[in-house]
Amino acid sequence: MNFTRTLIPTIALALAGTVLPGVAHAGAWQRHHPARTEINHRIRHQERRITQERREGDLTRGQAQALRAQDRAVLKQERADARADHNRGHLNRAQARTLNQELNANSHAIGH
């Protein structure tokens, strides 16, 4: 009985040591890293602008769909960049710059 009381906690600690490094890595993945927050905010803002321009008749349905598809592609790339193991949920400067350039081009296509 005494052997079981000491064996179970020992096994639990040993297993935790093999599992915790992965958990620590998952915890380091930051959904709300400042560069990611900026990119995601810009995408949401552009979505509102597209909707507004569509309502006002400044964009056709096809144009609005194309602009949204471009923003979704940027979002997909942002997520892929952040999920890369070496980034740990962050975007490096080059990645953020590239994503912002793509959003700038789409913003100009939206107008106003």
N, CA, C and O atoms as a Tinker XYZ file with bonds, in Angstrom:
   448  protein
     1  N      0.819000   -1.177000    0.000000    73     2
     2  CA     0.000000    0.000000    0.000000    64     1     3
     3  C      0.875000    1.258000    0.000000    63     2     4     5
     4  O      0.629000    2.184000   -0.773000    81     3
     5  N      1.868000    1.293000    0.841000    73     3     6
     6  CA     2.769000    2.418000    0.914000    64     5     7
     7  C      3.531000    2.593000   -0.405000    63     6     8     9
     8  O      3.790000    3.715000   -0.839000    81     7
     9  N      3.882000    1.471000   -1.029000    73     7    10
    10  CA     4.574000    1.474000   -2.301000    64     9    11
    11  C      3.704000    2.148000   -3.377000    63    10    12    13
    12  O      4.219000    2.911000   -4.194000    81    11
    13  N      2.407000    1.874000   -3.383000    73    11    14
    14  CA     1.479000    2.448000   -4.363000    64    13    15
    15  C      1.355000    3.954000   -4.166000    63    14    16    17
    16  O      1.272000    4.694000   -5.145000    81    15
    17  N      1.341000    4.414000   -2.940000    73    15    18
    18  CA     1.229000    5.851000   -2.665000    64    17    19
    19  C      2.432000    6.622000   -3.190000    63    18    20    21
    20  O      2.289000    7.768000   -3.614000    81    19
    21  N      3.576000    6.032000   -3.169000    73    19    22
    22  CA     4.756000    6.731000   -3.667000    64    21    23
    23  C      4.961000    6.499000   -5.154000    63    22    24    25
    24  O      5.513000    7.359000   -5.840000    81    23
    25  N      4.533000    5.366000   -5.657000    73    23    26
    26  CA     4.729000    5.042000   -7.068000    64    25    27
    27  C      3.849000    5.890000   -7.981000    63    26    28    29
    28  O      4.322000    6.380000   -9.007000    81    27
    29  N      2.598000    6.070000   -7.631000    73    27    30
    30  CA     1.672000    6.821000   -8.490000    64    29    31
    31  C      2.115000    8.281000   -8.648000    63    30    32    33
    32  O      2.169000    8.769000   -9.777000    81    31
    33  N      2.432000    8.992000   -7.567000    73    31    34
    34  CA     2.908000   10.373000   -7.764000    64    33    35
    35  C      4.210000   10.436000   -8.561000    63    34    36    37
    36  O      4.420000   11.371000   -9.334000    81    35
    37  N      5.079000    9.450000   -8.377000    73    35    38
    38  CA     6.336000    9.430000   -9.121000    64    37    39
    39  C      6.073000    9.249000  -10.604000    63    38    40    41
    40  O      6.683000    9.932000  -11.426000    81    39
    41  N      5.180000    8.344000  -10.958000    73    39    42
    42  CA     4.835000    8.122000  -12.362000    64    41    43
    43  C      4.161000    9.374000  -12.931000    63    42    44    45
    44  O      4.443000    9.780000  -14.058000    81    43
    45  N      3.285000    9.971000  -12.156000    73    43    46
    46  CA     2.599000   11.178000  -12.609000    64    45    47
    47  C      3.594000   12.302000  -12.898000    63    46    48    49
    48  O      3.459000   13.008000  -13.897000    81    47
    49  N      4.583000   12.467000  -12.035000    73    47    50
    50  CA     5.603000   13.495000  -12.266000    64    49    51
    51  C      6.439000   13.191000  -13.494000    63    50    52    53
    52  O      6.786000   14.092000  -14.257000    81    51
    53  N      6.759000   11.928000  -13.680000    73    51    54
    54  CA     7.551000   11.531000  -14.852000    64    53    55
    55  C      6.769000   11.806000  -16.129000    63    54    56    57
    56  O      7.326000   12.319000  -17.100000    81    55
    57  N      5.497000   11.473000  -16.134000    73    55    58
    58  CA     4.673000   11.731000  -17.310000    64    57    59
    59  C      4.483000   13.218000  -17.536000    63    58    60    61
    60  O      4.485000   13.676000  -18.678000    81    59
    61  N      4.319000   13.970000  -16.475000    73    59    62
    62  CA     4.165000   15.417000  -16.607000    64    61    63
    63  C      5.406000   16.036000  -17.236000    63    62    64    65
    64  O      5.307000   16.991000  -18.006000    81    63
    65  N      6.545000   15.503000  -16.915000    73    63    66
    66  CA     7.780000   16.013000  -17.497000    64    65    67
    67  C      7.843000   15.793000  -18.996000    63    66    68    69
    68  O      8.457000   16.585000  -19.712000    81    67
    69  N      7.227000   14.745000  -19.475000    73    67    70
    70  CA     7.234000   14.502000  -20.919000    64    69    71
    71  C      6.127000   15.273000  -21.620000    63    70    72    73
    72  O      6.243000   15.565000  -22.810000    81    71
    73  N      5.072000   15.602000  -20.918000    73    71    74
    74  CA     3.947000   16.302000  -21.528000    64    73    75
    75  C      4.092000   17.819000  -21.403000    63    74    76    77
    76  O      3.735000   18.545000  -22.331000    81    75
    77  N      4.595000   18.296000  -20.303000    73    75    78
    78  CA     4.638000   19.730000  -20.050000    64    77    79
    79  C      5.436000   20.548000  -21.059000    63    78    80    81
    80  O      5.032000   21.672000  -21.355000    81    79
    81  N      6.546000   20.050000  -21.607000    73    79    82
    82  CA     7.211000   20.879000  -22.612000    64    81    83
    83  C      6.298000   21.205000  -23.788000    63    82    84    85
    84  O      6.343000   22.322000  -24.304000    81    83
    85  N      5.473000   20.258000  -24.223000    73    83    86
    86  CA     4.528000   20.522000  -25.296000    64    85    87
    87  C      3.466000   21.505000  -24.871000    63    86    88    89
    88  O      3.038000   22.345000  -25.663000    81    87
    89  N      3.041000   21.410000  -23.634000    73    87    90
    90  CA     2.041000   22.338000  -23.125000    64    89    91
    91  C      2.629000   23.741000  -23.049000    63    90    92    93
    92  O      1.959000   24.717000  -23.386000    81    91
    93  N      3.860000   23.840000  -22.614000    73    91    94
    94  CA     4.507000   25.146000  -22.537000    64    93    95
    95  C      4.607000   25.763000  -23.926000    63    94    96    97
    96  O      4.426000   26.970000  -24.088000    81    95
    97  N      4.897000   24.933000  -24.932000    73    95    98
    98  CA     4.981000   25.435000  -26.300000    64    97    99
    99  C      3.615000   25.926000  -26.766000    63    98   100   101
   100  O      3.511000   26.979000  -27.395000    81    99
   101  N      2.565000   25.159000  -26.457000    73    99   102
   102  CA     1.214000   25.562000  -26.857000    64   101   103
   103  C      0.815000   26.858000  -26.165000    63   102   104   105
   104  O      0.146000   27.701000  -26.763000    81   103
   105  N      1.216000   27.020000  -24.920000    73   103   106
   106  CA     0.895000   28.242000  -24.205000    64   105   107
   107  C      1.641000   29.440000  -24.763000    63   106   108   109
   108  O      1.180000   30.575000  -24.640000    81   107
   109  N      2.789000   29.194000  -25.376000    73   107   110
   110  CA     3.574000   30.280000  -25.935000    64   109   111
   111  C      2.966000   30.791000  -27.250000    63   110   112   113
   112  O      3.290000   31.891000  -27.696000    81   111
   113  N      2.098000   30.003000  -27.860000    73   111   114
   114  CA     1.441000   30.417000  -29.101000    64   113   115
   115  C      0.455000   31.506000  -28.758000    63   114   116   117
   116  O     -0.545000   31.248000  -28.088000    81   115
   117  N      0.714000   32.699000  -29.196000    73   115   118
   118  CA    -0.080000   33.853000  -28.781000    64   117   119
   119  C     -1.021000   34.312000  -29.889000    63   118   120   121
   120  O     -0.595000   34.797000  -30.938000    81   119
   121  N     -2.276000   34.148000  -29.630000    73   119   122
   122  CA    -3.277000   34.584000  -30.589000    64   121   123
   123  C     -3.321000   36.105000  -30.673000    63   122   124   125
   124  O     -3.641000   36.656000  -31.726000    81   123
   125  N     -3.006000   36.782000  -29.586000    73   123   126
   126  CA    -3.157000   38.227000  -29.532000    64   125   127
   127  C     -1.816000   38.956000  -29.474000    63   126   128   129
   128  O     -1.673000   39.949000  -28.761000    81   127
   129  N     -0.857000   38.470000  -30.212000    73   127   130
   130  CA     0.420000   39.163000  -30.334000    64   129   131
   131  C      0.163000   40.507000  -31.027000    63   130   132   133
   132  O     -0.684000   40.566000  -31.918000    81   131
   133  N      0.856000   41.580000  -30.654000    73   131   134
   134  CA     0.562000   42.905000  -31.207000    64   133   135
   135  C      0.525000   42.976000  -32.740000    63   134   136   137
   136  O     -0.370000   43.610000  -33.298000    81   135
   137  N      1.463000   42.347000  -33.417000    73   135   138
   138  CA     1.455000   42.394000  -34.884000    64   137   139
   139  C      0.243000   41.649000  -35.435000    63   138   140   141
   140  O     -0.367000   42.080000  -36.414000    81   139
   141  N     -0.097000   40.544000  -34.809000    73   139   142
   142  CA    -1.270000   39.777000  -35.246000    64   141   143
   143  C     -2.540000   40.567000  -34.987000    63   142   144   145
   144  O     -3.450000   40.570000  -35.816000    81   143
   145  N     -2.609000   41.232000  -33.849000    73   143   146
   146  CA    -3.783000   42.031000  -33.512000    64   145   147
   147  C     -3.974000   43.140000  -34.539000    63   146   148   149
   148  O     -5.097000   43.405000  -34.967000    81   147
   149  N     -2.890000   43.783000  -34.931000    73   147   150
   150  CA    -2.969000   44.856000  -35.922000    64   149   151
   151  C     -3.489000   44.323000  -37.258000    63   150   152   153
   152  O     -4.388000   44.915000  -37.855000    81   151
   153  N     -2.937000   43.228000  -37.720000    73   151   154
   154  CA    -3.353000   42.643000  -39.001000    64   153   155
   155  C     -4.832000   42.271000  -38.948000    63   154   156   157
   156  O     -5.593000   42.604000  -39.856000    81   155
   157  N     -5.233000   41.586000  -37.893000    73   155   158
   158  CA    -6.623000   41.154000  -37.779000    64   157   159
   159  C     -7.582000   42.342000  -37.662000    63   158   160   161
   160  O     -8.690000   42.300000  -38.196000    81   159
   161  N     -7.164000   43.386000  -36.973000    73   159   162
   162  CA    -7.983000   44.594000  -36.879000    64   161   163
   163  C     -8.167000   45.221000  -38.262000    63   162   164   165
   164  O     -9.270000   45.634000  -38.622000    81   163
   165  N     -7.096000   45.288000  -39.022000    73   163   166
   166  CA    -7.175000   45.871000  -40.366000    64   165   167
   167  C     -8.101000   45.057000  -41.261000    63   166   168   169
   168  O     -8.860000   45.622000  -42.048000    81   167
   169  N     -8.043000   43.742000  -41.147000    73   167   170
   170  CA    -8.914000   42.891000  -41.960000    64   169   171
   171  C    -10.378000   43.149000  -41.606000    63   170   172   173
   172  O    -11.215000   43.287000  -42.497000    81   171
   173  N    -10.690000   43.215000  -40.309000    73   171   174
   174  CA   -12.072000   43.497000  -39.893000    64   173   175
   175  C    -12.523000   44.872000  -40.389000    63   174   176   177
   176  O    -13.652000   45.037000  -40.851000    81   175
   177  N    -11.628000   45.852000  -40.287000    73   175   178
   178  CA   -11.956000   47.205000  -40.746000    64   177   179
   179  C    -12.231000   47.212000  -42.247000    63   178   180   181
   180  O    -13.184000   47.842000  -42.706000    81   179
   181  N    -11.406000   46.519000  -42.998000    73   179   182
   182  CA   -11.592000   46.468000  -44.446000    64   181   183
   183  C    -12.889000   45.749000  -44.808000    63   182   184   185
   184  O    -13.545000   46.113000  -45.784000    81   183
   185  N    -13.261000   44.741000  -44.038000    73   183   186
   186  CA   -14.530000   44.054000  -44.279000    64   185   187
   187  C    -15.697000   45.036000  -44.126000    63   186   188   189
   188  O    -16.629000   45.028000  -44.930000    81   187
   189  N    -15.641000   45.873000  -43.099000    73   187   190
   190  CA   -16.691000   46.877000  -42.898000    64   189   191
   191  C    -16.714000   47.884000  -44.045000    63   190   192   193
   192  O    -17.779000   48.304000  -44.498000    81   191
   193  N    -15.530000   48.262000  -44.501000    73   191   194
   194  CA   -15.450000   49.211000  -45.620000    64   193   195
   195  C    -16.019000   48.608000  -46.901000    63   194   196   197
   196  O    -16.724000   49.281000  -47.652000    81   195
   197  N    -15.711000   47.346000  -47.143000    73   195   198
   198  CA   -16.239000   46.672000  -48.336000    64   197   199
   199  C    -17.768000   46.641000  -48.278000    63   198   200   201
   200  O    -18.442000   46.934000  -49.265000    81   199
   201  N    -18.302000   46.284000  -47.113000    73   199   202
   202  CA   -19.750000   46.245000  -46.943000    64   201   203
   203  C    -20.357000   47.622000  -47.185000    63   202   204   205
   204  O    -21.380000   47.738000  -47.860000    81   203
   205  N    -19.741000   48.654000  -46.645000    73   203   206
   206  CA   -20.228000   50.030000  -46.821000    64   205   207
   207  C    -20.196000   50.436000  -48.293000    63   206   208   209
   208  O    -21.174000   50.974000  -48.813000    81   207
   209  N    -19.091000   50.180000  -48.954000    73   207   210
   210  CA   -18.952000   50.545000  -50.368000    64   209   211
   211  C    -19.949000   49.767000  -51.231000    63   210   212   213
   212  O    -20.471000   50.295000  -52.213000    81   211
   213  N    -20.203000   48.538000  -50.868000    73   211   214
   214  CA   -21.178000   47.714000  -51.599000    64   213   215
   215  C    -22.577000   48.294000  -51.421000    63   214   216   217
   216  O    -23.331000   48.393000  -52.389000    81   215
   217  N    -22.931000   48.677000  -50.200000    73   215   218
   218  CA   -24.246000   49.275000  -49.936000    64   217   219
   219  C    -24.449000   50.575000  -50.701000    63   218   220   221
   220  O    -25.539000   50.865000  -51.194000    81   219
   221  N    -23.370000   51.351000  -50.788000    73   219   222
   222  CA   -23.451000   52.639000  -51.480000    64   221   223
   223  C    -23.427000   52.483000  -52.992000    63   222   224   225
   224  O    -23.645000   53.448000  -53.724000    81   223
   225  N    -23.163000   51.277000  -53.456000    73   223   226
   226  CA   -23.133000   51.038000  -54.895000    64   225   227
   227  C    -21.807000   51.351000  -55.548000    63   226   228   229
   228  O    -21.708000   51.357000  -56.775000    81   227
   229  N    -20.778000   51.611000  -54.746000    73   227   230
   230  CA   -19.459000   51.923000  -55.297000    64   229   231
   231  C    -18.692000   50.674000  -55.715000    63   230   232   233
   232  O    -17.727000   50.760000  -56.474000    81   231
   233  N    -19.118000   49.517000  -55.220000    73   231   234
   234  CA   -18.504000   48.237000  -55.602000    64   233   235
   235  C    -19.591000   47.313000  -56.122000    63   234   236   237
   236  O    -20.702000   47.282000  -55.593000    81   235
   237  N    -19.261000   46.567000  -57.152000    73   235   238
   238  CA   -20.185000   45.545000  -57.618000    64   237   239
   239  C    -20.078000   44.340000  -56.699000    63   238   240   241
   240  O    -19.160000   44.244000  -55.884000    81   239
   241  N    -21.013000   43.437000  -56.838000    73   239   242
   242  CA   -20.984000   42.216000  -56.030000    64   241   243
   243  C    -19.691000   41.432000  -56.280000    63   242   244   245
   244  O    -19.062000   40.941000  -55.343000    81   243
   245  N    -19.311000   41.322000  -57.532000    73   243   246
   246  CA   -18.083000   40.605000  -57.887000    64   245   247
   247  C    -16.833000   41.256000  -57.320000    63   246   248   249
   248  O    -15.925000   40.575000  -56.845000    81   247
   249  N    -16.796000   42.582000  -57.373000    73   247   250
   250  CA   -15.649000   43.300000  -56.802000    64   249   251
   251  C    -15.565000   43.055000  -55.300000    63   250   252   253
   252  O    -14.488000   42.796000  -54.762000    81   251
   253  N    -16.710000   43.140000  -54.628000    73   251   254
   254  CA   -16.735000   42.918000  -53.183000    64   253   255
   255  C    -16.277000   41.503000  -52.851000    63   254   256   257
   256  O    -15.512000   41.307000  -51.906000    81   255
   257  N    -16.730000   40.529000  -53.605000    73   255   258
   258  CA   -16.322000   39.144000  -53.366000    64   257   259
   259  C    -14.819000   38.968000  -53.569000    63   258   260   261
   260  O    -14.159000   38.273000  -52.797000    81   259
   261  N    -14.285000   39.597000  -54.606000    73   259   262
   262  CA   -12.850000   39.489000  -54.874000    64   261   263
   263  C    -12.027000   40.133000  -53.758000    63   262   264   265
   264  O    -11.008000   39.586000  -53.337000    81   263
   265  N    -12.471000   41.289000  -53.285000    73   263   266
   266  CA   -11.764000   41.984000  -52.207000    64   265   267
   267  C    -11.803000   41.159000  -50.916000    63   266   268   269
   268  O    -10.802000   41.060000  -50.206000    81   267
   269  N    -12.950000   40.577000  -50.622000    73   267   270
   270  CA   -13.055000   39.728000  -49.435000    64   269   271
   271  C    -12.162000   38.504000  -49.559000    63   270   272   273
   272  O    -11.545000   38.081000  -48.582000    81   271
   273  N    -12.093000   37.940000  -50.746000    73   271   274
   274  CA   -11.231000   36.772000  -50.965000    64   273   275
   275  C     -9.765000   37.145000  -50.737000    63   274   276   277
   276  O     -9.003000   36.353000  -50.182000    81   275
   277  N     -9.373000   38.331000  -51.159000    73   275   278
   278  CA    -7.996000   38.777000  -50.939000    64   277   279
   279  C     -7.718000   38.943000  -49.449000    63   278   280   281
   280  O     -6.656000   38.554000  -48.963000    81   279
   281  N     -8.674000   39.520000  -48.728000    73   279   282
   282  CA    -8.497000   39.670000  -47.281000    64   281   283
   283  C     -8.441000   38.309000  -46.592000    63   282   284   285
   284  O     -7.657000   38.125000  -45.660000    81   283
   285  N     -9.255000   37.357000  -47.031000    73   283   286
   286  CA    -9.207000   36.006000  -46.451000    64   285   287
   287  C     -7.860000   35.348000  -46.717000    63   286   288   289
   288  O     -7.343000   34.620000  -45.870000    81   287
   289  N     -7.295000   35.601000  -47.889000    73   287   290
   290  CA    -5.980000   35.045000  -48.199000    64   289   291
   291  C     -4.915000   35.621000  -47.266000    63   290   292   293
   292  O     -4.017000   34.903000  -46.824000    81   291
   293  N     -5.017000   36.905000  -46.972000    73   291   294
   294  CA    -4.077000   37.539000  -46.030000    64   293   295
   295  C     -4.259000   36.920000  -44.647000    63   294   296   297
   296  O     -3.277000   36.605000  -43.973000    81   295
   297  N     -5.499000   36.745000  -44.226000    73   295   298
   298  CA    -5.776000   36.139000  -42.925000    64   297   299
   299  C     -5.216000   34.723000  -42.850000    63   298   300   301
   300  O     -4.624000   34.336000  -41.843000    81   299
   301  N     -5.401000   33.967000  -43.900000    73   299   302
   302  CA    -4.879000   32.597000  -43.945000    64   301   303
   303  C     -3.353000   32.595000  -43.836000    63   302   304   305
   304  O     -2.779000   31.772000  -43.123000    81   303
   305  N     -2.704000   33.512000  -44.539000    73   303   306
   306  CA    -1.245000   33.596000  -44.473000    64   305   307
   307  C     -0.785000   34.038000  -43.086000    63   306   308   309
   308  O      0.214000   33.534000  -42.573000    81   307
   309  N     -1.507000   34.972000  -42.481000    73   307   310
   310  CA    -1.162000   35.442000  -41.128000    64   309   311
   311  C     -1.199000   34.274000  -40.149000    63   310   312   313
   312  O     -0.297000   34.116000  -39.327000    81   311
   313  N     -2.232000   33.471000  -40.241000    73   311   314
   314  CA    -2.356000   32.321000  -39.340000    64   313   315
   315  C     -1.256000   31.298000  -39.601000    63   314   316   317
   316  O     -0.690000   30.736000  -38.663000    81   315
   317  N     -0.957000   31.060000  -40.862000    73   315   318
   318  CA     0.106000   30.098000  -41.187000    64   317   319
   319  C      1.459000   30.590000  -40.688000    63   318   320   321
   320  O      2.241000   29.813000  -40.141000    81   319
   321  N      1.734000   31.871000  -40.875000    73   319   322
   322  CA     3.005000   32.443000  -40.401000    64   321   323
   323  C      3.117000   32.319000  -38.886000    63   322   324   325
   324  O      4.167000   31.941000  -38.366000    81   323
   325  N      2.040000   32.634000  -38.183000    73   323   326
   326  CA     2.071000   32.603000  -36.723000    64   325   327
   327  C      2.166000   31.183000  -36.184000    63   326   328   329
   328  O      2.751000   30.960000  -35.124000    81   327
   329  N      1.601000   30.231000  -36.899000    73   327   330
   330  CA     1.615000   28.849000  -36.418000    64   329   331
   331  C      2.943000   28.141000  -36.679000    63   330   332   333
   332  O      3.180000   27.056000  -36.148000    81   331
   333  N      3.789000   28.732000  -37.473000    73   331   334
   334  CA     5.089000   28.121000  -37.728000    64   333   335
   335  C      5.802000   27.915000  -36.389000    63   334   336   337
   336  O      5.811000   28.809000  -35.544000    81   335
   337  N      6.392000   26.744000  -36.202000    73   335   338
   338  CA     7.009000   26.396000  -34.920000    64   337   339
   339  C      8.011000   27.435000  -34.439000    63   338   340   341
   340  O      8.056000   27.742000  -33.247000    81   339
   341  N      8.799000   27.970000  -35.327000    73   339   342
   342  CA     9.837000   28.901000  -34.890000    64   341   343
   343  C      9.264000   30.261000  -34.486000    63   342   344   345
   344  O      9.967000   31.047000  -33.852000    81   343
   345  N      8.014000   30.560000  -34.833000    73   343   346
   346  CA     7.434000   31.859000  -34.498000    64   345   347
   347  C      6.701000   31.880000  -33.164000    63   346   348   349
   348  O      6.562000   32.938000  -32.549000    81   347
   349  N      6.239000   30.743000  -32.721000    73   347   350
   350  CA     5.531000   30.633000  -31.435000    64   349   351
   351  C      4.383000   31.625000  -31.298000    63   350   352   353
   352  O      4.199000   32.237000  -30.245000    81   351
   353  N      3.614000   31.777000  -32.372000    73   351   354
   354  CA     2.446000   32.643000  -32.318000    64   353   355
   355  C      2.716000   34.090000  -32.660000    63   354   356   357
   356  O      1.805000   34.916000  -32.614000    81   355
   357  N      3.934000   34.408000  -32.998000    73   355   358
   358  CA     4.301000   35.776000  -33.330000    64   357   359
   359  C      4.437000   35.916000  -34.839000    63   358   360   361
   360  O      4.545000   34.927000  -35.564000    81   359
   361  N      4.430000   37.145000  -35.288000    73   359   362
   362  CA     4.821000   37.468000  -36.652000    64   361   363
   363  C      6.134000   38.225000  -36.556000    63   362   364   365
   364  O      6.273000   39.131000  -35.735000    81   363
   365  N      7.092000   37.858000  -37.387000    73   363   366
   366  CA     8.319000   38.652000  -37.382000    64   365   367
   367  C      8.092000   39.903000  -38.225000    63   366   368   369
   368  O      7.058000   40.031000  -38.880000    81   367
   369  N      9.034000   40.804000  -38.212000    73   367   370
   370  CA     8.856000   42.090000  -38.903000    64   369   371
   371  C      8.631000   41.922000  -40.394000    63   370   372   373
   372  O      7.789000   42.601000  -40.980000    81   371
   373  N      9.376000   41.027000  -41.002000    73   371   374
   374  CA     9.233000   40.823000  -42.445000    64   373   375
   375  C      7.847000   40.283000  -42.788000    63   374   376   377
   376  O      7.231000   40.712000  -43.763000    81   375
   377  N      7.367000   39.353000  -41.993000    73   375   378
   378  CA     6.034000   38.798000  -42.238000    64   377   379
   379  C      4.964000   39.872000  -42.058000    63   378   380   381
   380  O      4.067000   39.997000  -42.891000    81   379
   381  N      5.052000   40.640000  -40.990000    73   379   382
   382  CA     4.075000   41.696000  -40.743000    64   381   383
   383  C      4.123000   42.744000  -41.855000    63   382   384   385
   384  O      3.079000   43.230000  -42.288000    81   383
   385  N      5.312000   43.093000  -42.315000    73   383   386
   386  CA     5.459000   44.073000  -43.392000    64   385   387
   387  C      4.803000   43.567000  -44.676000    63   386   388   389
   388  O      4.092000   44.314000  -45.349000    81   387
   389  N      5.041000   42.302000  -45.014000    73   387   390
   390  CA     4.456000   41.722000  -46.219000    64   389   391
   391  C      2.935000   41.698000  -46.140000    63   390   392   393
   392  O      2.251000   42.062000  -47.097000    81   391
   393  N      2.407000   41.269000  -44.994000    73   391   394
   394  CA     0.956000   41.222000  -44.820000    64   393   395
   395  C      0.351000   42.623000  -44.896000    63   394   396   397
   396  O     -0.699000   42.817000  -45.509000    81   395
   397  N      1.012000   43.596000  -44.275000    73   395   398
   398  CA     0.515000   44.969000  -44.330000    64   397   399
   399  C      0.554000   45.528000  -45.752000    63   398   400   401
   400  O     -0.348000   46.270000  -46.140000    81   399
   401  N      1.564000   45.191000  -46.525000    73   399   402
   402  CA     1.632000   45.640000  -47.917000    64   401   403
   403  C      0.469000   45.064000  -48.725000    63   402   404   405
   404  O     -0.125000   45.753000  -49.555000    81   403
   405  N      0.151000   43.791000  -48.472000    73   403   406
   406  CA    -0.982000   43.175000  -49.163000    64   405   407
   407  C     -2.291000   43.844000  -48.753000    63   406   408   409
   408  O     -3.164000   44.072000  -49.591000    81   407
   409  N     -2.428000   44.157000  -47.470000    73   407   410
   410  CA    -3.623000   44.852000  -47.005000    64   409   411
   411  C     -3.696000   46.270000  -47.556000    63   410   412   413
   412  O     -4.787000   46.763000  -47.844000    81   411
   413  N     -2.550000   46.933000  -47.707000    73   411   414
   414  CA    -2.525000   48.278000  -48.285000    64   413   415
   415  C     -3.047000   48.251000  -49.721000    63   414   416   417
   416  O     -3.843000   49.103000  -50.117000    81   415
   417  N     -2.597000   47.275000  -50.487000    73   415   418
   418  CA    -3.048000   47.166000  -51.877000    64   417   419
   419  C     -4.552000   46.933000  -51.927000    63   418   420   421
   420  O     -5.250000   47.531000  -52.746000    81   419
   421  N     -5.046000   46.073000  -51.058000    73   419   422
   422  CA    -6.475000   45.795000  -51.033000    64   421   423
   423  C     -7.251000   47.023000  -50.564000    63   422   424   425
   424  O     -8.343000   47.293000  -51.064000    81   423
   425  N     -6.697000   47.767000  -49.610000    73   423   426
   426  CA    -7.348000   48.971000  -49.118000    64   425   427
   427  C     -7.514000   49.994000  -50.237000    63   426   428   429
   428  O     -8.566000   50.623000  -50.354000    81   427
   429  N     -6.493000   50.160000  -51.048000    73   427   430
   430  CA    -6.564000   51.103000  -52.162000    64   429   431
   431  C     -7.615000   50.651000  -53.177000    63   430   432   433
   432  O     -8.295000   51.481000  -53.780000    81   431
   433  N     -7.747000   49.344000  -53.364000    73   431   434
   434  CA    -8.745000   48.831000  -54.299000    64   433   435
   435  C    -10.170000   49.044000  -53.773000    63   434   436   437
   436  O    -11.109000   49.176000  -54.558000    81   435
   437  N    -10.328000   49.078000  -52.444000    73   435   438
   438  CA   -11.650000   49.327000  -51.872000    64   437   439
   439  C    -12.087000   50.753000  -52.153000    63   438   440   441
   440  O    -13.249000   51.008000  -52.466000    81   439
   441  N    -11.149000   51.674000  -52.038000    73   439   442
   442  CA   -11.469000   53.076000  -52.285000    64   441   443
   443  C    -11.633000   53.856000  -51.000000    63   442   444   445
   444  O    -11.462000   53.335000  -49.898000    81   443
   445  N    -11.966000   55.114000  -51.175000    73   443   446
   446  CA   -12.141000   56.088000  -50.083000    64   445   447
   447  C    -10.988000   56.015000  -49.155000    63   446   448
   448  O    -10.941000   56.752000  -48.170000    81   447
